[in-house]
Amino acid sequence: MIITWEKVVKNIILATSLMATISLPVLAETTFVQSLDLAQYRTDVKTLASDAFGGRAPLSEGETLTLDYLVKAFKDMGLKPGFGDSYLQAVPLAQISADQNMQLDIGGLKFANGSEFTARTQRIAETVSLNKSDVVFVGYGINAPEYGWNDYQGLDVKGKTVIVLVNDPGFATQDPAVFKGNAMTYYGRWTYKYEEAARQGAEAVFIVHETAPAAYGWGVVQNSNTGTKFTLVDANNNQGQVGIMGWVQHETAQKIFTKAGLDFDTLKQQAAKPNFKAIPLKLSAQLTLHNKIERAESHNVAALLPGKMRPDEVVMMHAHWDHLGTVIEDGKSEILNGAVDNASGVAGVLALARYFKQQAKTAPLDRSVLFSAFTAEETGLIGAQHFAQHPSVPTKNIVAFLNIDGMNVNKGVDYILRYGEGVSELEQYLDNAAKAQERSVKADPRPQNGLMFRSDHFALAQQGVPGLLFMSLGDTDPDYIAHKYHKPADDYDPSWNLGGVSQDLDLIASMITTLANSTDWPHWLESSDFKAKREQDGRK
């Protein structure tokens, strides 16, 4: 089935930000004469999400099939390799497989792996152990001077096991004066909890899971933290990272605190107040991880459409290609095919690449466009981190990073979701493109979920590159998060309407056209390390 893309974007001037008027370029007058071939889109999603690809786990046969598929597609389009003379960038990984027959002992209470806790490590070591490690409750585990908050104040946790709460105090209080209220900050992300605990010298971290503040159920935690995991490897074999990265069920935490003569839910409420003091539980933790370690290379994929006037300046269009592979559930092997997350996004990048390559025959863009798909996003943005550290073009030359992580495969809607508010000028580009489609821009309905920090654009943001996330997970399918996200049910469905895919790719194409034909460099709006890095690069 062929559906013609809508004609969009005519001479509308972006003008406002939250604090001041910002003059942005006029959107290019663009006519989409190319048709979006939804039959090809369906083929791409169906193939990438097929059982034959095994869930597209890094370092699996599914990776080989995925890379072959993407490279062939880019070659057939006539796009240039994105990494010199290659479409592939090697990403050196360690594959760490912990023996799942582990047991956590805290204060004599014994907990079962998977159902009551999870534990993994990124240290390159065959054995990582807790041996009578003192357990301390450190509230949210946050050290944030700009918010006047330090849960580690005056505390020595070297070699100890810390238990921390998920999300941040703003969510707990729903007070906009506390952090960012309901909207999660990076301090609420699990990645930050582990990073800060490592800086404090802790040996292990266990995050208490609760569905509302985590934004997903225990099944997501279990599937994402058991079995084989991947990590980049530093010069010190990751010994500077926290030894054990763990989660515990809410009920598990309650049992541990009861054993210590404390009430977990009462202390959780106290931890959301300023100047909370960490509490030693006077219990010790014991746990041993027996790891099988293999070193191997996964791969990022990218293809380049050179610009006509300023080819060294690059707009990036991206989606991560990996998913979670195959897991064992209830003693049965299950393939996590990741059709929406994120075969739908990869197929979208391919559709955009085909469109712009065709357009270049008569109306080449001034700037280059790099179409990319990175590995190991599901294990912590690993491929994106490697690219950010080893970019094919200097990050100061990347104008913007547009990232699809799950498309609306259902009917079109009269709005587009915006993740983040007052973060960068890319939000005004989004506003303008949506207005041209006669759509509204709808604020993230679940800012407490911290989606701003949970996909590949964040790794590039840390290098100063403004990014924008296009995601529809669960927004048009209320059943998605509960029963499909990171579960076997995320399969290709031939009954998908794909109206949302058509309208969103149309919108993204208009943004790429504007950015690529402009001399503008979208700025960060709020003060942050990201803004400081961009300014150091001379993009003020």
N, C-alpha and C positions, 0 to 999 in steps of 0.2 A: 504494500500500500504506500502511495506517495502523497505526502501532504506538503503543500507549498508553505515555506516559512513566511511569516507576516512581514509586511513592509513597516520598518520602524525608524525612529530617531531622526527628527528634522529640526535642526537649528534651535535647540533649547539651551539656554545658558544656565549653568549651575551657579548658584549665588550665595548660599548660606552655610554656616556651620553653627555649632552650639553657642560659641562665644563671640564670633565676629564674622563679618562678611568676607568670603574668600572668593576671589575671581578664578573660575575654572574654565577650561576651554569649552567652546561651543561643540556640542556633539556633532560628529560628522554626518552629513547627509548621505545615507546609505540605503541602497535598495537591495534586498536579498532576492536575487533572481535565481539563485541555486535552490533546488528543492531538497528538503530533508527526507532522505529515504528511510522511512521507519522500518521497512523490511530488512534493510542492512543493519539498522540499529538493533532490531530484535535478534538477528543472527549473531551479532557480536555479543550481546548479553547472554543469549542461550548457550553459545559455545563456551564462553569464559566461565559460566556458572554451571556447566555440565558436570556430571559425575566423573567423566573422563579426566577432567582437570583436577579432581580430588580436593577441591576447596582452596586451591592456589596457595598452598603453604610455601614459604621460602625454603629453598634447598630441597624441594621435593620434585618428583616428576611433573607435578602441576606447574612448578615454576618454569621448567624447560618448555612445556607446551605453551604457557602464557607468553614467555619471551619470544618464542618462534612466531606466535600469532601476531604479536604487536609489531615486531620488526618487519615481518612480511607486509603487514598493512601499511606501515610507513614507507617502505620501499616501493610498494605498488602505487602509492600516492605520488612518489617522486620527491619526497622531502629529504633533506640532507641529514646525515647522522648528527646527533646532538652532542656527541663527545668526540670531537676530532674526526677521526675516520671510522668511528663506531657508533652504533645506536645504543650501546650498552656501557654502563659504568659499573665496574666491579665494586661490590660493597663487602669488605671482609667481615665475616661474622664468626662468632663462636656459637655453636649449637649446644645448649646445655639441657640435658635430660636428667632430671632428678628422679631417683627411685621413689615411686609414689606410695610405697609401703612405709611411710613415715608416720610418726606419732608425736604430737606436741604434749609435753608434760609441764604444767604450771601449778606449782604448789601441791603436787600429787594428783591433780586432776588430769585425766588423759583424754585427749581430743583426737577425733578421726580426721584424716586428711580428706579434703574435698567437701565433705558434708558439714564440718564444723570449723575448719580453717584451711587456708592455703599458704604455701611457703615456697619461695624460689630464691635464687641468687643470680647475680650477674658477675660475681667473682669467678675468675678462671681457676677453679680449684676442685679437685675430686671430692673433697670432704669439707663441709662447712658446718660447724657445730656450735650450739649453745650448751654450756656446761655450768649449771648452777648460776645462770645469769640473773642478776637482780632485775625485778620488773618494776617499772615506774609509769604511772599515768601522767602524761604531760599535756592533757587537754587536747587542743587542736594541733599541737606540734608546730606552731608558727612563730617565726621571728621576723616581724615586719615593723621596722622603725618608723616608716611613714604613717603607720596606723597606730603607733604608740603601743605595740603589742609584742610581748616576748614570753612565750611559754617556757623557754629554757633559762630565763633569768636566774642567775645564781645557782644553776644546777649543773652537776657533773654526771653525765650519763655514759662516760667512756666504758665500753665493754658491756653496757647494760642493754636490757630489752625494754623498749618503750611502747606503750599502747597509746594510740592517738585516735581522735575522732575524724570522720570524713567531712569534707566541705570546710566552711569557715564560720566564724561567729556571726557574720552577717545573715547567713541563712537561718541559723538557730534563733536569732532574735527578731528577724524580719524588720530590723531597724535600719533605715537607709543611712543613718549616721554611724553605723558600725560596719567597717569595711565598705562594701557596696550594697549592703542590705541583702535582698533576695538574690541578687546577681553574684554568681561565684567569681572570686578572684583567683589568680594562679595559686595563691596560698591554700586554696581549698582542694587542689588537684592532688591525686595520690602520688604523682611523680614528684611534686614539691615535698611531700611528707618524707619520702625516702631521701631526697637530696639534702634536706635540712638536717635530718637525723644523722646522716653521714658526716656532715660538717661538724656536728656536735660530738661525734665519736661513738655514737650508739652502735651496738653490734647487730641489733635486730629491731624491726618495726612491725607492729601488727596494727592495722587500721581496722576499726570497728565498722562493720558494714551495716548500713540501714538503707532501705530502698529509696526513700525520699531524698535524703541529702546526697546519696551516691548517684542517683538518677538512673539506676538499673538494679535489677534483682540479683540475688546471689548466684543464679545460674550463669550470668555474665562474668562475675568474678571467678567462678570455678573454671569455666571454659578458657578464660584468658590467663589463668595463672597456674594451671596444672599441665602436666605433660612436657613436651619439648618447647623451650623458649630460646630466643635469640638475643644477642647483644653485640654491639660494637666492642672492640677491645682496645684499651689504651696501653701506653708503654709500661704500665705497672700492673698489667693483667687485671685491671679493675679493682685492685685491692683497696683503693680509696673509697669505694662504694660501700654502702651498708651491707653487712654480711647476709642477712636474711630479710627479704621483702615479703611481708605476710599480710593476710587479712584474717579476721575472725568474725563469725556470725554474731549478731546482737545477743542472742541467747548464750553464746559461748562467753562473751564479755560479762554478762550478768553473773554467770556461774563463777568466773574468776574473781570478780569483785566481792561476791558473797563469801567466797572462801577467805578473802582478805578482811572480812568483817565490815565491808563497805557496800553502799548502794550505788550501783552504776548509774542509774537514771538520775539520781539526785546530783551526783558529781558531774554528769554531763551538762546539767543546767548551770551549775556553778562555773564550768569551764568556759561558758559563753560570756562571762562577765570579765571586764578588765582586771588585771592584776591577779588572775587566778594563779595559785601556787601549785606546782606539780606535787603529786602524792606518791611516795614509795609504797608499794603494796605489801612489802615484806614477804614476798613470795619469790621463788626462783623458777626460771624456765630452762627446760632441757629439750633439745631437738637436734637431730643430725640429718643433714642432706648428703646423700651419696649421689654424686653426679657423674654422668658420662659426658665427656666433652669432646666435641669434634669441631675442627676449624674448617671453614669452607667459605666460598664466595657466593653471595646472592648478587642481584643486579638491579640497578635502576635502568629505565628505558627513556630515551628522549629523541625527538626529531625536530629539526630546525627549518623554519620557513624564513629565509633571510629578508630583511627589509631593504627597500630601495634607496632611501635617503640616509638613514641612521642605523645601519645594520648592527652596530655594537651595542645599541640600546635594545633591551629585550623585555617583552611581556610574556609571562609564563602562564600556560594553561595546563592544569594538572588534575590527576586523580590517582590514588594509590591502587596498585594492581593486586595486592595480596589479600588473602583472608586467612582463616584459622585451620584449614586443612581438615584432617580427620581426627575425631576424638572418640573415646570409649564412654558410652552412656548406658548405665544399667547392664553392663557386660556386653554391649553390642556396639560395633563400629558404626559411627555416624559421620557422614560427610557434611561439613559446614560450607555450603557452596557460595554463600555471600553474593546472591544475585543483585539485590539492591545495594548492599554494602560489600563491594563497590564495583561489581561488574557493570552496573548501570552508569556509574561515573566514568569508567574507562571507555565504555562505548560512546559516551557523550564527547569525550576528548577526541576520539577517532572521528566522530561526525563533524566536529568543528574543524579538525585538521583537513578533512576532505573538502569542506566548504571553502576554507581560506586558500588552500592550494589552487582550487578552481578559480577563485576570485582573482588570484595573483596574475592570471593570464591577461586580464584586462584592467585591473585596478590594484596593483601591488601596494602593500602597506609600507609606510615610511620606516617603521621600526620592525625588528624581527619578532617572531613569535616562536617560543620554544614549547612544544607539546610534550609533556612528560608523564610518566607513571613510575612511582617509586615502590620499593619493596619494604616489607616489615613495618608498615604503619601500625598494624594491630598490636605489635609488641613494644610500642613506645616511640613511634615516628623515627625508626632507626635509619631507613633509607633516606629520609628527608634530612636527618641530622648529618649523615655522611655527605650528602650533596651540599648542604649549607657550609660544611667545613672544606669541601673540595668541589666548588662549583665549576661548571663548564664555562661560565662567564662570571666576571667579578660581581659579587652581590650588589656593589654600588651601581652597577649598570642594569640591574633588574628593576624595571619600572613598577611592576606589581605582580603578585602571585595569586592567580584566580584558581580556586580549588573546589572541585566537585567531590563530595563524599556522600553519595546516596541521592538519587534523583526522584522526583515525583513521577512515578510510573503510572499513576492514575489520571483522572480527568484534570484538565487545567483548572486553575483557580484565579481569582481576581486580585491576588496579592503575591508578593515575593517575601520570603523571610529574610530578615537582617540579623546577623549575629554580631553583637557588640553595638555600642552606641557612643558616639563621640570619640571613636578610636582613631580613625583615619579619614582622609578626604575621599577614599574609595566609596564611602557611604553615600556621598553626594552623586557620584557616578551611577551608583545603583538606583538612587532616587530618580535620577533623570531618565535612565533607561526604562524603569518601571512606568514612569509617567507617560512615556512615548507609547507604551503598550496599553495605556489606560488601566494600569494596575496600581494598587497601593503598595506601600512598603510596610510590612507588619513586623513589629519588634519581636525578637526571640521570645516565644511564649513560655520558655523554660530557662531563663537566664541562670537559674540555680544549678543547671547541669554543666555549666562551664564548657560548652562546645567550642568556644573561642580557643581553647587550649588543647583540643583533643583530636586535631587532624594536622596534616603535613604542613599547612601554611604557617603553623606556629613555630616550627623549626627555622623557617626563613625569617619570620618576624624577629626572632632573637638575633638575627644578623642585620636587622634594620629594614627589611623589605616589607612594605605594607601588603597585606593579604586580605582576601575576602573569601568567605566560606559559603558555598552553595550546598545546602543540605535540606532534605525533606523527610528525614527518618521519623516516621510515626506521625507526621503532621496531617497527612491525608489518609493515613491508615492507622486508626487508633489501636489496632491489634498488633502492630509491628513490634514495638518495644517489648511488650509483654511476652509475645510468643514466637517472634521471628528473629529479632536482633541477636546476632551471634549464636543462632540456634539452627538446627537442621531445616527448619521451615522456611528459611530465607532462600527460596528457590525461584527460578524463572517461572512465570505464569503467562501462558499464551493469551489469557483474557485481559491482560493489562491494556488500559486504554491508551496510554502514552501521550495524552494531551498535555500533561504537565511537562514532559520531556521536550516536546516541540516548542512550547512557549518559553521555557527556561533557556534552552539552547539559543533561541532567537535573541533573548535578552543578553545572554553572555556574549554572543557574537557582536552585538551592537557595542558593548563595552570594550571588547578587544579592538574593534575598529577605531573607536574614539581614542583609546589609550595609545594605540600603535601609530595613529596619524597625528598625534599631538606632540608638542615639545614639553609638556607639563610633567612634573614629577610629583605624584600624590604625596602629601605630607601626613605625618602623624599629628593628631590633634591634641592628645593628652600627653602630659609629661610621663616618660617611661624610659627604661633602658633602651627600648626599641628606637624611640625618637632620638635619643642621644647618639646611638650608633649611626643612624641615618645622617645626622648632622655632621658627625665626624667624617663621613664619606663625602661631605660637600653637597648633600642634597637637602638644602634648607628651603 
